[in-house]
Amino acid sequence: MSLLEVQGLEVHYGGIRALKGIDLAVTQGEVVCLIGANGAGKTTTMRALAGLLPAAAGTIRYAGSEVTGLPVHRRARLGISLVPEGRGVFPRLTVAENLQMGAYFRTDMAGIAADLARVYGLFPRLEERRAQTGGTLSGGEQQMLAIARALMSRPRLLLLDEPSMGLAPLAVQTIFATIRLIADQGMTLLLVEQNARLALEVSGRGYVLEGGLIVHQDAAAALLASPKVRAAYLGA
């Protein structure tokens, strides 16, 4: 059974149909990517799944239950965590305080401490800068912090929206190495990424979104080999 199952999802901005009825699914432990040009509806999809945008039509099912009408904090408590486009760290809070915010609804102090040790293990740079404010970090460090903060909620489904955006190549390598490690540890991931090659290389399956519609889906290796996908998204 799919951990996440989306059927006929529509999102409207005023009179504009940003999503025109998309279907997608993610099974437990799977890494799935959503690729497409700017304006295709990728970030809209992620925000709708997290509860930040209302669905005009369609259903979102998570872990066997419908969550379409639930607010974002209810979805977060159920285990859906979004790392937003642009990172969204709290600039005036320290690294340690940002991470504490990720665990704001948890009360299991021993588990929180264990997860804090885990994210510091994943991102040693954050432990070095734990007393530094989020706004003074580099772009790559802020992306590390955004992912680590999401992991502090102990999610079952991690939504990653454009993790490489605005980062230097070396920082992108570091972020994607960590994404692979998180995936290898069994985390279920839905990834939106403008660098389609990177997204497909780390994923098992992929969906291609154009104009608010899913126009193609396949195994990531098949999409990487597709002449049409290569021409449109991989610069080949």
Backbone bond lengths (Angstrom), bond angles and torsions (degrees), N, CA, C in turn:
res aa  C-N    CA-C-N  psi(-1)  N-CA   C-N-CA  omega(-1)  CA-C   N-CA-C  phi
1 M - - - 1.469 - - 1.526 109.80 -
2 S 1.321 116.21 142.31 1.460 121.18 179.71 1.527 110.54 -70.25
3 L 1.333 116.52 140.19 1.456 120.62 171.23 1.529 109.28 -70.69
4 L 1.338 115.58 -40.90 1.468 122.06 177.54 1.516 108.71 -123.39
5 E 1.316 116.43 130.33 1.469 121.35 177.46 1.518 108.86 -136.93
6 V 1.312 116.16 120.05 1.463 123.12 -177.70 1.523 108.27 -115.94
7 Q 1.324 116.56 129.97 1.455 121.25 -179.85 1.522 110.45 -132.69
8 G 1.335 115.07 123.18 1.466 121.26 172.98 1.516 114.47 61.93
9 L 1.324 117.79 31.22 1.465 120.93 -174.08 1.526 111.03 -70.57
10 E 1.332 114.93 124.99 1.461 121.93 174.12 1.528 109.08 -121.71
11 V 1.336 115.42 140.15 1.456 121.95 173.27 1.513 107.62 -131.72
12 H 1.328 116.29 131.68 1.468 121.29 -177.77 1.522 110.03 -116.21
13 Y 1.308 116.04 141.23 1.468 122.72 167.70 1.518 106.62 -112.15
14 G 1.334 116.64 97.98 1.456 118.27 -173.23 1.519 109.35 62.87
15 G 1.315 116.23 -123.27 1.457 119.78 178.94 1.515 113.99 -91.50
16 I 1.323 117.56 3.96 1.466 121.80 -177.35 1.515 109.65 -95.78
17 R 1.345 117.01 126.49 1.469 121.69 175.33 1.527 108.11 -88.35
18 A 1.327 115.77 97.81 1.470 120.22 -178.70 1.523 111.02 -73.28
19 L 1.334 117.05 -38.16 1.463 122.71 171.18 1.514 107.83 -119.70
20 K 1.326 116.56 132.33 1.466 121.18 -168.32 1.524 113.19 -112.40
21 G 1.330 115.85 28.59 1.460 118.96 177.85 1.513 111.88 105.52
22 I 1.334 117.08 66.60 1.463 120.20 -176.13 1.526 110.72 -98.16
23 D 1.337 114.46 147.88 1.460 123.27 174.19 1.528 107.94 -118.38
24 L 1.326 116.39 133.08 1.459 120.12 172.06 1.519 109.02 -156.40
25 A 1.331 115.82 160.67 1.456 121.05 -179.39 1.519 109.38 -146.01
26 V 1.333 115.37 149.42 1.463 122.44 176.38 1.522 107.05 -136.04
27 T 1.334 117.27 123.77 1.454 120.67 178.52 1.525 110.41 -89.83
28 Q 1.329 115.81 161.04 1.457 121.78 -179.30 1.529 110.48 -55.93
29 G 1.331 116.98 130.50 1.450 121.80 177.34 1.514 115.25 81.95
30 E 1.324 118.06 3.08 1.462 122.37 -175.93 1.522 110.72 -95.05
31 V 1.335 115.73 150.53 1.466 122.00 170.94 1.522 107.33 -111.97
32 V 1.325 116.19 119.32 1.461 122.68 -177.72 1.516 107.74 -124.89
33 C 1.332 116.43 138.35 1.463 119.47 177.89 1.522 110.43 -115.62
34 L 1.314 113.68 156.60 1.466 123.14 177.46 1.515 106.10 -124.86
35 I 1.336 116.19 114.17 1.463 120.30 -177.39 1.524 109.82 -117.38
36 G 1.328 114.96 159.51 1.459 120.30 -179.70 1.515 109.45 164.15
37 A 1.317 116.13 168.31 1.457 121.58 -179.40 1.522 110.60 -71.60
38 N 1.323 116.22 166.68 1.464 120.80 173.15 1.528 109.72 -57.04
39 G 1.323 116.30 135.84 1.455 120.34 179.83 1.509 114.79 84.93
40 A 1.342 117.24 3.52 1.469 120.08 -178.01 1.520 112.47 -74.00
41 G 1.352 116.22 -22.56 1.457 119.98 -179.14 1.514 114.10 115.16
42 K 1.314 117.65 13.10 1.469 121.01 -175.21 1.531 111.61 -66.20
43 T 1.327 116.98 -52.34 1.470 120.09 -179.65 1.520 110.52 -67.06
44 T 1.315 118.09 -35.93 1.466 120.82 175.29 1.521 110.56 -57.95
45 T 1.323 116.54 -42.53 1.468 120.58 177.79 1.519 111.22 -59.45
46 M 1.328 116.71 -48.05 1.465 120.61 -177.45 1.528 111.07 -63.49
47 R 1.330 116.36 -42.04 1.464 120.20 -179.39 1.534 111.03 -66.70
48 A 1.324 116.59 -35.37 1.463 119.85 176.91 1.523 110.98 -68.61
49 L 1.314 117.49 -39.40 1.462 120.47 179.56 1.523 111.34 -65.56
50 A 1.338 116.08 -35.39 1.461 120.29 -179.41 1.524 112.47 -79.10
51 G 1.330 117.47 -14.85 1.455 120.83 -179.40 1.513 114.41 97.74
52 L 1.327 117.35 7.82 1.461 121.06 -179.60 1.524 112.43 -82.19
53 L 1.319 116.94 -18.89 1.463 122.57 175.70 1.524 108.27 -127.86
54 P 1.334 118.00 140.32 1.462 119.77 179.58 1.526 111.55 -78.91
55 A 1.309 115.31 147.52 1.465 120.93 173.60 1.524 108.95 -82.17
56 A 1.328 116.41 129.29 1.465 120.46 175.07 1.517 111.00 -80.66
57 A 1.340 115.98 -25.11 1.466 121.89 178.29 1.520 107.63 -161.84
58 G 1.331 115.16 163.71 1.457 120.07 176.96 1.521 112.31 92.90
59 T 1.335 115.43 178.98 1.463 121.57 -177.24 1.523 110.79 -132.58
60 I 1.321 114.35 148.40 1.461 122.94 172.41 1.519 106.79 -122.58
61 R 1.312 116.43 118.67 1.463 121.81 177.89 1.529 108.70 -113.50
62 Y 1.329 114.56 136.59 1.464 120.78 -178.71 1.526 107.85 -135.25
63 A 1.332 115.21 126.69 1.468 121.17 179.65 1.526 111.61 52.44
64 G 1.328 115.95 37.19 1.453 121.28 175.37 1.510 116.16 87.22
65 S 1.336 117.88 -4.67 1.466 120.59 -178.87 1.526 110.48 -120.35
66 E 1.329 116.17 147.15 1.458 119.47 178.10 1.526 109.82 -77.00
67 V 1.345 115.43 131.10 1.468 120.90 -179.61 1.524 111.10 -121.54
68 T 1.331 117.56 11.49 1.465 121.85 -171.28 1.525 113.17 -51.49
69 G 1.328 117.07 -41.76 1.458 120.08 -176.00 1.519 115.03 -96.29
70 L 1.331 117.43 3.06 1.461 119.56 -176.02 1.530 111.32 -77.16
71 P 1.341 117.91 142.26 1.472 120.24 176.08 1.521 111.27 -71.98
72 V 1.324 115.35 167.33 1.466 120.95 -171.89 1.518 111.63 -60.22
73 H 1.338 119.04 -39.67 1.465 119.17 -176.57 1.520 111.87 -68.35
74 R 1.336 117.25 -30.84 1.466 120.18 176.69 1.520 110.21 -68.94
75 R 1.319 116.30 -40.78 1.473 119.12 178.39 1.524 110.64 -65.81
76 A 1.328 116.42 -38.88 1.464 119.71 178.36 1.527 110.77 -61.37
77 R 1.317 117.59 -41.37 1.462 120.90 178.65 1.524 111.65 -65.10
78 L 1.325 116.45 -30.18 1.467 120.49 177.79 1.526 112.51 -76.69
79 G 1.333 116.73 -16.26 1.462 118.82 175.94 1.512 115.23 117.06
80 I 1.346 118.27 15.00 1.463 121.66 175.77 1.522 107.87 -100.64
81 S 1.325 116.57 119.54 1.467 120.20 -176.11 1.528 109.32 -128.00
82 L 1.328 115.62 130.18 1.468 122.27 -178.24 1.520 110.59 -106.83
83 V 1.334 115.87 129.77 1.465 122.00 166.04 1.525 105.75 -98.50
84 P 1.331 118.36 104.63 1.464 120.10 -166.82 1.526 113.30 -76.39
85 E 1.307 114.32 158.14 1.456 121.10 169.35 1.527 108.48 -57.02
86 G 1.324 117.37 132.56 1.454 120.40 -178.63 1.514 113.99 86.09
87 R 1.337 116.50 1.75 1.472 124.78 169.46 1.519 114.08 76.92
88 G 1.332 119.23 -51.64 1.461 120.87 173.76 1.519 115.14 66.01
89 V 1.329 118.14 33.50 1.464 119.21 175.71 1.534 109.34 -71.09
90 F 1.320 115.71 158.68 1.468 120.47 175.81 1.526 107.71 -84.24
91 P 1.343 118.21 107.75 1.466 119.99 -167.83 1.520 114.43 -67.39
92 R 1.336 117.87 -27.99 1.466 120.20 -176.36 1.523 113.16 -94.12
93 L 1.330 116.44 -6.45 1.461 120.37 176.00 1.523 109.59 -92.38
94 T 1.315 115.97 150.74 1.463 119.60 177.04 1.526 109.75 -70.70
95 V 1.321 114.64 168.95 1.466 120.01 174.87 1.525 109.77 -56.15
96 A 1.335 117.08 -47.66 1.468 120.67 -179.08 1.526 110.93 -61.14
97 E 1.329 117.51 -40.06 1.468 120.70 -179.82 1.528 111.29 -69.65
98 N 1.341 117.83 -37.66 1.463 121.09 174.22 1.520 110.66 -58.14
99 L 1.320 116.32 -43.68 1.463 120.32 -179.27 1.522 111.41 -67.02
100 Q 1.325 116.41 -37.28 1.463 119.89 176.46 1.530 110.74 -62.46
101 M 1.343 116.77 -35.81 1.459 120.29 177.82 1.529 111.40 -62.47
102 G 1.332 116.26 -31.91 1.460 119.73 177.86 1.520 112.61 -64.09
103 A 1.323 116.80 -25.62 1.469 121.93 -178.88 1.521 111.45 -106.46
104 Y 1.343 117.14 25.81 1.468 120.34 -169.07 1.512 113.50 -61.75
105 F 1.352 118.85 -29.56 1.459 119.30 -176.83 1.530 112.25 -98.30
106 R 1.330 117.73 3.52 1.467 120.83 -179.39 1.528 110.86 -91.87
107 T 1.303 115.93 149.02 1.465 121.30 178.46 1.527 112.40 -122.74
108 D 1.325 117.13 -2.84 1.471 121.06 -179.04 1.529 109.72 -82.73
109 M 1.317 116.74 89.55 1.455 121.38 -170.92 1.530 112.57 -60.87
110 A 1.333 116.77 -38.60 1.467 119.56 179.14 1.525 110.38 -65.40
111 G 1.334 116.55 -40.36 1.459 120.64 178.56 1.512 111.98 -66.50
112 I 1.335 116.48 -39.17 1.464 120.82 177.83 1.527 110.16 -62.65
113 A 1.324 116.39 -44.31 1.463 120.56 178.78 1.523 111.07 -61.85
114 A 1.331 116.51 -40.49 1.460 120.36 179.12 1.523 111.03 -65.50
115 D 1.340 116.37 -41.08 1.459 119.91 179.84 1.524 111.57 -69.83
116 L 1.329 117.02 -34.12 1.457 120.16 175.65 1.524 110.38 -62.66
117 A 1.326 116.45 -43.57 1.467 120.13 176.76 1.529 110.64 -62.30
118 R 1.332 115.60 -37.74 1.464 119.45 180.00 1.526 111.61 -64.64
119 V 1.342 117.38 -46.20 1.464 118.68 -177.20 1.527 111.16 -71.01
120 Y 1.321 117.30 -31.56 1.460 118.76 173.78 1.523 110.53 -67.37
121 G 1.333 116.91 -30.99 1.460 119.95 174.64 1.521 112.32 -68.88
122 L 1.335 115.80 -37.98 1.464 120.45 177.07 1.531 111.13 -69.33
123 F 1.331 115.75 -37.40 1.463 121.60 -175.31 1.533 109.82 -127.87
124 P 1.325 118.26 77.46 1.469 120.36 -179.02 1.530 112.95 -56.68
125 R 1.328 117.17 -29.38 1.462 120.85 178.89 1.527 111.52 -59.83
126 L 1.331 116.11 -34.97 1.458 119.55 -179.90 1.527 111.39 -68.64
127 E 1.311 116.47 -37.36 1.464 118.39 177.85 1.525 110.19 -65.48
128 E 1.340 116.33 -38.42 1.464 120.00 177.55 1.532 111.26 -62.28
129 R 1.338 116.09 -30.94 1.463 121.32 -175.40 1.522 112.85 -110.51
130 R 1.329 117.47 24.67 1.469 120.23 -172.53 1.524 113.38 -62.37
131 A 1.346 118.23 -23.90 1.466 120.58 179.09 1.523 112.53 -95.66
132 Q 1.330 116.86 0.71 1.463 121.70 -177.97 1.530 109.24 -88.65
133 T 1.336 117.35 145.65 1.461 119.59 -179.97 1.527 110.90 -75.28
134 G 1.332 115.27 149.05 1.456 120.96 -175.50 1.512 113.81 -59.17
135 G 1.346 116.32 -34.63 1.457 120.13 -177.28 1.510 114.34 -70.26
136 T 1.326 117.87 -15.06 1.468 121.03 -178.96 1.528 112.22 -96.59
137 L 1.334 117.74 -0.34 1.458 121.13 179.51 1.524 110.43 -79.56
138 S 1.319 115.88 157.47 1.466 120.85 172.57 1.527 109.16 -69.46
139 G 1.332 116.00 167.84 1.462 119.89 179.03 1.521 112.22 -59.01
140 G 1.325 116.57 -43.22 1.456 120.04 179.31 1.516 112.04 -64.18
141 E 1.329 116.08 -40.39 1.464 119.87 178.67 1.520 111.37 -67.09
142 Q 1.339 117.05 -36.86 1.464 119.82 176.62 1.528 110.95 -64.73
143 Q 1.338 116.70 -37.22 1.471 118.68 177.94 1.522 110.34 -67.19
144 M 1.331 116.86 -40.03 1.465 119.92 174.60 1.528 110.11 -57.63
145 L 1.326 115.96 -44.99 1.465 121.33 -178.21 1.527 111.16 -63.98
146 A 1.331 116.62 -40.87 1.467 119.90 179.79 1.525 111.27 -63.35
147 I 1.332 116.98 -41.98 1.467 120.34 178.27 1.525 110.21 -67.57
148 A 1.334 116.46 -44.97 1.467 120.47 -179.56 1.521 111.00 -61.85
149 R 1.328 117.24 -41.44 1.466 121.06 178.61 1.527 110.66 -60.82
150 A 1.337 116.75 -41.97 1.465 120.02 177.86 1.524 111.07 -63.76
151 L 1.316 117.41 -39.78 1.460 120.56 179.85 1.520 112.46 -65.91
152 M 1.351 116.62 -25.44 1.462 119.97 179.81 1.532 112.28 -67.12
153 S 1.325 117.27 -16.47 1.466 119.67 175.66 1.532 111.62 -82.75
154 R 1.338 116.00 -1.66 1.468 123.46 -176.99 1.527 110.79 53.18
155 P 1.336 117.70 61.26 1.465 120.93 -176.36 1.524 112.06 -75.15
156 R 1.320 114.89 157.21 1.469 121.08 167.27 1.523 110.36 -94.72
157 L 1.338 116.58 -27.32 1.464 122.34 179.22 1.517 108.28 -129.24
158 L 1.327 116.30 119.75 1.461 121.70 179.91 1.524 108.59 -107.24
159 L 1.330 116.09 122.65 1.461 123.06 178.36 1.524 108.02 -101.82
160 L 1.321 116.81 117.42 1.467 122.21 -178.14 1.518 109.18 -111.41
161 D 1.319 116.55 114.85 1.464 121.52 -176.15 1.530 109.79 -107.48
162 E 1.321 116.72 107.57 1.471 124.47 175.96 1.541 112.71 54.38
163 P 1.328 118.62 57.54 1.466 119.66 -177.08 1.526 114.72 -65.71
164 S 1.347 118.81 -20.44 1.471 119.70 -178.88 1.522 113.18 -94.19
165 M 1.342 117.35 -2.02 1.467 119.81 -172.77 1.527 112.08 -59.33
166 G 1.329 116.23 125.96 1.454 122.63 174.43 1.510 115.76 73.29
167 L 1.333 117.78 12.30 1.457 120.55 -176.26 1.526 111.41 -100.69
168 A 1.325 115.56 150.49 1.460 121.54 173.81 1.530 109.17 -67.93
169 P 1.344 117.55 153.34 1.479 120.53 -176.62 1.527 114.17 -53.14
170 L 1.324 117.72 -40.50 1.466 119.89 -179.14 1.531 110.70 -65.57
171 A 1.338 116.74 -39.19 1.466 120.57 177.78 1.522 110.92 -65.99
172 V 1.340 116.88 -37.68 1.461 120.85 177.37 1.528 110.11 -61.44
173 Q 1.325 117.33 -43.77 1.461 121.04 177.79 1.522 111.10 -58.74
174 T 1.322 116.50 -43.93 1.466 121.12 -179.35 1.519 110.89 -63.61
175 I 1.342 116.27 -45.61 1.464 120.61 -178.76 1.523 110.56 -62.43
176 F 1.319 117.64 -44.90 1.469 119.67 -176.97 1.522 112.17 -73.69
177 A 1.324 117.91 -28.71 1.465 119.62 172.96 1.533 109.53 -63.46
178 T 1.327 116.06 -38.66 1.460 120.02 179.13 1.522 111.10 -71.24
179 I 1.332 117.63 -38.37 1.464 121.00 176.12 1.531 110.03 -59.24
180 R 1.326 116.79 -43.17 1.472 120.16 177.36 1.525 110.67 -61.28
181 L 1.321 116.55 -41.68 1.460 120.59 -179.37 1.526 110.91 -64.73
182 I 1.336 116.75 -44.41 1.465 120.71 178.14 1.529 110.02 -60.74
183 A 1.340 116.39 -42.13 1.463 120.85 178.90 1.524 110.88 -63.76
184 D 1.327 117.02 -42.12 1.461 121.13 179.49 1.521 111.81 -63.55
185 Q 1.321 116.61 -25.38 1.467 121.21 178.34 1.529 112.17 -82.68
186 G 1.354 116.80 0.27 1.455 120.67 172.92 1.517 116.25 103.28
187 M 1.340 117.62 3.32 1.465 119.71 179.34 1.529 110.52 -68.23
188 T 1.323 116.43 138.96 1.459 121.97 174.57 1.521 108.07 -86.47
189 L 1.333 116.32 127.79 1.467 120.99 -172.36 1.525 111.04 -129.14
190 L 1.332 115.57 135.49 1.458 121.81 164.99 1.520 105.98 -117.12
191 L 1.323 115.53 122.03 1.459 122.46 -169.55 1.518 110.85 -118.92
192 V 1.331 116.07 126.76 1.463 122.46 167.56 1.514 107.12 -106.34
193 E 1.328 116.36 129.01 1.465 118.99 -174.80 1.520 109.25 -154.14
194 Q 1.347 115.47 126.95 1.457 120.28 -178.91 1.530 111.56 -67.89
195 N 1.337 116.34 -31.02 1.457 120.56 175.20 1.523 107.32 -79.81
196 A 1.334 115.47 90.42 1.462 120.97 -171.99 1.522 112.12 -61.89
197 R 1.322 117.52 -36.14 1.464 119.63 -179.60 1.529 110.66 -62.86
198 L 1.327 116.58 -47.39 1.464 120.13 178.15 1.521 110.84 -59.09
199 A 1.336 115.91 -44.58 1.460 120.30 -178.68 1.518 111.34 -60.60
200 L 1.322 116.73 -46.12 1.466 120.84 -177.42 1.524 111.36 -70.19
201 E 1.321 117.13 -32.81 1.465 120.04 -179.10 1.530 112.05 -68.21
202 V 1.321 116.96 -25.95 1.462 119.69 -178.21 1.529 112.38 -97.98
203 S 1.337 116.73 -7.02 1.468 121.79 -173.04 1.521 111.88 -106.02
204 G 1.327 114.19 159.93 1.458 120.15 172.50 1.514 112.40 -90.91
205 R 1.337 116.25 -35.35 1.463 122.13 178.50 1.508 109.20 -136.66
206 G 1.334 114.97 162.86 1.451 119.25 178.24 1.517 112.14 -145.97
207 Y 1.333 114.58 153.41 1.459 123.00 173.26 1.522 107.74 -119.33
208 V 1.327 116.47 142.67 1.462 122.25 176.07 1.529 107.74 -108.24
209 L 1.330 115.10 123.54 1.463 121.89 -176.83 1.523 109.02 -109.93
210 E 1.334 116.36 127.82 1.468 121.80 177.04 1.528 108.17 -136.01
211 G 1.323 115.98 125.42 1.457 120.34 174.71 1.511 114.55 55.39
212 G 1.340 116.23 34.76 1.452 119.94 178.06 1.514 115.22 82.55
213 L 1.340 116.68 10.17 1.457 121.84 179.50 1.530 110.33 -128.91
214 I 1.339 116.67 143.37 1.462 121.02 170.23 1.530 107.18 -77.14
215 V 1.327 116.42 118.35 1.459 119.83 -176.82 1.526 112.27 -106.64
216 H 1.328 117.30 -12.47 1.459 119.87 179.77 1.519 108.40 -162.10
217 Q 1.318 116.55 146.41 1.455 122.19 172.90 1.517 108.45 -148.70
218 D 1.334 115.76 145.89 1.460 119.28 -177.48 1.521 108.47 -173.53
219 A 1.314 115.59 175.70 1.452 120.10 170.06 1.523 108.88 -59.85
220 A 1.325 116.63 146.41 1.465 120.03 -176.85 1.525 111.14 -58.90
221 A 1.331 117.03 -39.64 1.463 119.85 -179.87 1.522 111.34 -62.86
222 A 1.335 116.79 -37.12 1.462 120.22 178.41 1.518 111.27 -68.87
223 L 1.315 117.12 -38.81 1.462 119.96 177.70 1.534 110.50 -66.54
224 L 1.323 116.88 -39.26 1.469 119.92 176.80 1.519 111.83 -61.35
225 A 1.334 116.35 -32.74 1.463 120.85 -177.80 1.521 113.13 -88.70
226 S 1.328 118.14 -10.38 1.457 121.90 -176.03 1.530 111.11 -71.19
227 P 1.334 118.71 122.86 1.477 120.25 178.43 1.525 112.74 -57.82
228 K 1.331 116.96 -37.37 1.461 120.02 -178.76 1.524 110.75 -67.07
229 V 1.336 116.77 -44.84 1.467 120.86 179.43 1.528 109.91 -67.05
230 R 1.320 115.46 -41.56 1.475 119.22 179.73 1.530 110.55 -61.36
231 A 1.317 116.69 -42.55 1.462 119.78 -179.11 1.527 112.01 -67.87
232 A 1.338 116.00 -38.48 1.460 119.90 -173.86 1.523 113.02 -82.46
233 Y 1.337 117.39 -34.94 1.471 119.73 -168.31 1.518 115.25 -127.13
234 L 1.337 117.12 -15.99 1.468 118.50 -174.30 1.519 112.81 -110.80
235 G 1.334 116.79 5.00 1.454 119.63 177.05 1.512 113.38 67.75
236 A 1.342 116.56 27.26 1.456 120.29 -177.85 1.521 110.50 -115.65
